[in-house]
Amino acid sequence: LERQDFSEFQPFTRDLHPYDLSQIYRELAPEERSHFLIRLHTQQLADMAETMTNREQAGIFENLGPDRSIDVMRHMEDSDLARFLHDLPPGKREELLSYMHLSDSSALRTLLGYPPESAGRLMTDRFISLSADDTAREAVEHIRRSASMSDTIGYLYVVDGNRKLAGVVSYHDLFFAEDDQKIETLMKKRVVFATVAMDQEEAARLIQRYELLALPVIDEESRLCGIITVDDILDIVVSEADEDVAKMGGGGKDIDFDTPPLIAVRRRLPWLILLLFIGLVSGSIVDYFEDTLKQIVALAFFMPMIAGMTGNTGTQSLAVVVRGLNGRKLTASTVWKLLRRELLVGLMIGVSCGLLITVIAYFWQGSLLLGGIIGVSLLATLIIGTLTGTCIPLVLSRFKVDPAVASGPLITTLNDILSLFIYFGIASRFLGML
Amino acid sequence: LERQDFSEFQPFTRDLHPYDLSQIYRELAPEERSHFLIRLHTQQLADMAETMTNREQAGIFENLGPDRSIDVMRHMEDSDLARFLHDLPPGKREELLSYMHLSDSSALRTLLGYPPESAGRLMTDRFISLSADDTAREAVEHIRRSASMSDTIGYLYVVDGNRKLAGVVSYHDLFFAEDDQKIETLMKKRVVFATVAMDQEEAARLIQRYELLALPVIDEESRLCGIITVDDILDIVVSEADEDVAKMGGGGKDIDFDTPPLIAVRRRLPWLILLLFIGLVSGSIVDYFEDTLKQIVALAFFMPMIAGMTGNTGTQSLAVVVRGLNGRKLTASTVWKLLRRELLVGLMIGVSCGLLITVIAYFWQGSLLLGGIIGVSLLATLIIGTLTGTCIPLVLSRFKVDPAVASGPLITTLNDILSLFIYFGIASRFLGML
């Protein structure tokens, strides 16, 4: 594509979308990258950086050197830049902020003052606000003057004298307005909005439900301070989904196809070592029931199946709860309804599978009592499995513990322990009768 | 909210967003619902139905009776209606189509002719197309005339004489244009587009990457036949994420907080019964090695841990692949890079955990050889676990098998079998030395 021939470089890249530029950048060998970066305009660099991960951004800024970096940062959207700065060590962040113009850095400090993952962090100040008293013609002139300021999102927000949000008008509506029509008569007064402190998932849900292109964000005094656009929300929705899948997989968070092996190991290993120790608890249960096991070795044949099945029902319940919890506030009645449902499901599944395994075990091992023990154990463990898969994430989210703790593997491993304990407990009780 | 007092009903509901209407509808007792529906305008009913699931839509149409239903359907967006019709039994679908005006039903038949989950199915024909030769003033007049036709999405598409897609202009750009400026000079010629047969996930990815509000869809002859809007894409992204989590949970697909228990059981049980039988294979492996187990019962202590750990690494790898596969086309080089990475990760994790468990087993059971057997087994099974978690979903997606088959529980259960086989295989080989 581009090797030595730099004369055609600028006409070629000028029309490219920032995402395409970032793809070219990624394909380049490290030593070619600085040649590439030097030849891009500051705004192109800023737009490209916005499409990249924090780690890639850091690489670019290192390549550009401090002066050019500050220049590029000035052209980036505040919300994207705030995300980058947030992940830097505090000293480095302060250094960068101190290099910037006071007006830029104070806007960034305000953004960084909102809680992480809040609507305030996501918003951009590139929006156009109109006054309700303006006529359509005045509004159009105002829009023309603020051209460079505005994102092309299709809505214009109307504020009153105190900068309080009063309504919304679309470009589309302005097209159909008479020149001297007042904005007040054009605008919709029922505006869906977010507050600066609102969780980003909740804001995403509003945009999705009401099929909006942008969501205005207001502060404690109902003043309009920014907007969140639907493209930022799409990124949030995708990364929330990634988090949920990682949760189900357990500790795979932030690992993708491009993560280097050592980093992947460092992120997965702590989890696995924790699970290894928890897994040994299962071992000590078997150890504790060694005598039972020695007398009926056949019990060992059904051990993997019982432990596995309990883990499986647990994971199924977990999947329902993980997605259901997403950005939703749970009322007590929802929780009770869910618990009753899952208990009932566990019971029905337990009875079906319990009966089935009783018959299988009877034909395989020729003992009805052994069959019965295994069937009853499976019934009990499946109910327990369903309930742990439901309750643990609910309890964790109630106490605002990072729900990643309730990962699939953890639930599976805990269910291993519970199921073996129940299984051998029931078996040793009926041992004399075998 | 509204019980007996219907006089204030229409002024109250007129300003409500369709999503809010649907929430009120859901809160109503079944017998109140028809009173509620009767009092809504046809367009309100159509908009509300669009925000609901197919099952809820069917309930509404049943409530409204055939004549009113057809009327409401005429006011619905084609893509939403096509989704509803697609899920009906063919006889019922034909019946509904035959009641409609020929122009409506033939448009729907065209949509239903595109493959399920394709861009063609998602698109709406409510867009405005301009000609490149128009002036800005002509364009504005054209837009005013087609007012009711257009979604307020912010873009206008430009087509040539053969209806081929030629460019895109935003409302925003039209605002800044001189009256007699040609559309040709305003439009951007580099348009990101989808084809009717393109997978909906791929279309979603384009919208996300290029931060678009809408994506034009063209047919085989490059003719513009519809647009996909970002709000439809948000729904797709959310439901794809739900599918991925369900995949990790195994068979929990389409189960949410409101699914009745019996339906939840019917969706989960087939999976569990399949897994039960696969789980019994693990049992028969233990059965096969019964003599080994009888001689060293201590082997049973480590069984749950080894099987569990293998399942855990497998699920971790699966989580990475499931999200990575999402809508992405894999090149051979990506696959090889991923496989090499996961093999390396499996090796490193295996060595770490293997050494750790060797030490633990030595101190617990006092036999270095037993410790070594368990350590080597864990090393081997962790590598195998990582590889199955990576390969199975890759192979399935390669052969276009529904990847829901490669669910977390299935991988866990298969890994149970493999790990027990390896574990007892290694142990029985060294049996003489213990």
Interface residues (C-beta under 8 A of the other chain):
Chain A: D15 H17 Y19 T51 V140 I143 R144 A147 S150 T152 I153 G154 S170 Y171 H172 D173 F175 F176 R190 V192 I207 Q208 R209 Y210 E211 L212 L213 V230 D231 I233 L234 D235 V237 V238 E240 A241 D242 D244 V245 A246 M248 G249 G250 G251 G252 I255 D256 F257 T259 P260 P261 L262 A264 V265 R268 L269 W271 L272 I273 L275 L276 G279 L280 S282 G283 S284 V286 D287 E290 L293 K294 V297 A298 A300 F301 F302 M303 P304 M305 A307 G308 M309 G311 N312 T313 T315 Q316 S317 L318 A319 V320 V322 R323 G324 T334 K337 L338 R341 L344 V345 M348 I349 S352 C353 L356 I357 I360 G408 P409 T412 T413 D416 L420
Chain B: D15 H17 Y19 T51 V140 I143 R144 A147 S150 T152 I153 G154 S170 Y171 H172 D173 F175 F176 R190 V192 I207 Q208 R209 Y210 E211 L212 L213 V230 D231 I233 L234 D235 V237 V238 E240 A241 D242 D244 V245 A246 M248 G249 G250 G251 G252 I255 D256 F257 T259 P260 P261 L262 A264 V265 R268 L269 W271 L272 I273 L275 L276 G279 L280 S282 G283 S284 V286 D287 E290 L293 K294 V297 A298 A300 F301 F302 M303 P304 M305 A307 G308 M309 G311 N312 T313 T315 Q316 S317 L318 A319 V320 V322 R323 G324 T334 K337 L338 R341 L344 V345 M348 I349 S352 C353 L356 I357 I360 G408 P409 T412 T413 D416 L420
